[in-house]
Amino acid sequence: MYARHARAPLALSLVALGGGNTAPPPLYPITLRVMTDSRPLPGAAIVIGGRELGATDREGRFRMETVGVEGTSVEVTVRCPAGFRSPAQPVAVVLRSTVQLDQAQRGQGIETTAQCPPTQRIAAVVVRVPGRPNLPILYDNREITRTDLQGIAHMIFRVGGGDTLRLRIDTHEQPLLRPANPELVVHTTDADNVYVSTQGFEDAAAPRAPRPRAAPVNRGPQRIPARRPGGFF
């Protein structure tokens, strides 16, 4: 079994049996399309049997032809360009005879798709703290933004799919807010996404000032009345 790029010259071997020539083995055209999410990805290398055959075009397509036995599979390794994750396993292309009724699609033959997701994703995080302006938002223990007049803060992060972001709302400047310094945890997915987190606060009662102690009254020396005759005051 061998594979070739569709633009390469075709080379078929004819096997002589008993003085006659057998028919050449069937030729299977294959179109492999490499995508990143829903967009075509050019520049992905296509490898079969350890040999690099070429790379996808600007439409993310690579066309080739191979000979083989009907129903068997060809393992195609896709090596994605920098900034994209290559498939963990080769793509198995099953050799099947195809008939294209659409003239524009003739020659594409077997079609299969591989995905090269980006190594980094965009996580847009919105923190809502209704009615609480100018609250600092901390990430990695440093302030990165503050809530606006409506109590909303916007942040953009580049993350790997499945990363966890830990943010904190700093309440040191408003010590009566409860809960104090709450943490917000954002679990990202393997897709560009917007994450909204809302935090409510209550105002704790201000501590009462201690009542000053009354100063002792100095009454001075007291006059003891003179004793009357008879032993009674």
Long-range contacts (C-beta under 8 A, 24 or more apart in sequence): 1-66, 1-67, 1-68, 1-69, 1-72, 1-74, 2-66, 2-67, 3-30, 3-48, 3-49, 3-53, 3-64, 3-65, 3-66, 3-74, 4-53, 4-64, 4-65, 4-66, 5-53, 5-54, 5-62, 5-63, 5-64, 6-63, 6-64, 6-65, 6-107, 7-63, 10-65, 12-67, 24-67, 25-67, 25-68, 26-67, 26-68, 26-70, 26-97, 27-65, 27-66, 27-67, 28-65, 28-66, 28-67, 28-68, 28-95, 28-96, 28-97, 28-109, 28-110, 29-63, 29-64, 29-65, 29-107, 29-108, 29-109, 29-110, 30-63, 30-64, 30-65, 30-66, 30-74, 30-93, 30-109, 30-110, 30-111, 30-112, 31-61, 31-62, 31-63, 31-108, 31-109, 31-110, 31-111, 31-112, 32-56, 32-61, 32-62, 32-63, 32-64, 32-76, 32-78, 32-91, 32-93, 32-111, 32-112, 32-113, 32-114, 33-59, 33-60, 33-61, 33-62, 33-111, 33-112, 33-113, 33-114, 34-60, 34-61, 34-62, 34-78, 34-80, 34-113, 34-114, 34-115, 34-116, 35-60, 35-113, 35-114, 35-115, 35-116, 36-80, 36-84, 36-115, 36-116, 36-117, 36-118, 37-115, 37-117, 37-118, 37-191, 41-80, 41-81, 41-84, 41-116, 43-81, 44-78, 44-79, 44-80, 44-81, 44-84, 44-114, 44-116, 45-78, 45-79, 46-76, 46-77, 46-78, 47-76, 47-77, 47-78, 47-79, 48-74, 48-75, 48-76, 48-77, 52-79, 63-107, 63-108, 65-109, 66-95, 68-95, 69-95, 70-95, 70-96, 70-97, 71-95, 71-96, 76-112, 76-114, 78-114, 78-116, 80-116, 81-116, 83-118, 83-119, 83-120, 84-116, 84-117, 84-118, 84-119, 85-116, 85-117, 85-118, 85-119, 86-116, 87-114, 87-115, 87-116, 117-161, 117-190, 119-160, 120-158, 120-159, 120-160, 121-158, 121-159, 121-160, 121-161, 121-188, 121-189, 121-190, 121-191, 121-192, 121-193, 122-156, 122-157, 122-158, 122-159, 122-192, 122-193, 123-156, 123-157, 123-158, 123-159, 123-163, 123-165, 123-186, 123-188, 123-192, 123-193, 123-195, 124-154, 124-155, 124-156, 124-157, 124-193, 124-194, 124-195, 125-154, 125-155, 125-156, 125-157, 125-165, 125-167, 125-186, 125-194, 125-195, 125-196, 125-197, 126-152, 126-153, 126-154, 126-155, 126-194, 126-195, 126-196, 126-197, 127-152, 127-153, 127-155, 127-167, 127-169, 127-184, 127-197, 127-198, 127-199, 128-152, 128-196, 128-197, 128-198, 128-199, 129-153, 129-169, 129-198, 129-199, 129-200, 129-201, 130-198, 130-200, 132-174, 132-177, 132-201, 134-173, 135-169, 135-170, 135-171, 135-173, 135-174, 136-169, 136-170, 136-173, 137-167, 137-168, 137-169, 137-170, 138-167, 138-168, 138-169, 138-170, 139-165, 139-166, 139-167, 139-168, 141-168, 143-170, 159-188, 161-188, 161-189, 161-190, 161-191, 162-187, 162-188, 162-189, 162-190, 163-188, 164-188, 167-197, 169-199, 171-201, 176-203, 176-204, 176-206, 177-201, 177-202, 177-203, 177-204, 178-202, 178-203, 178-204
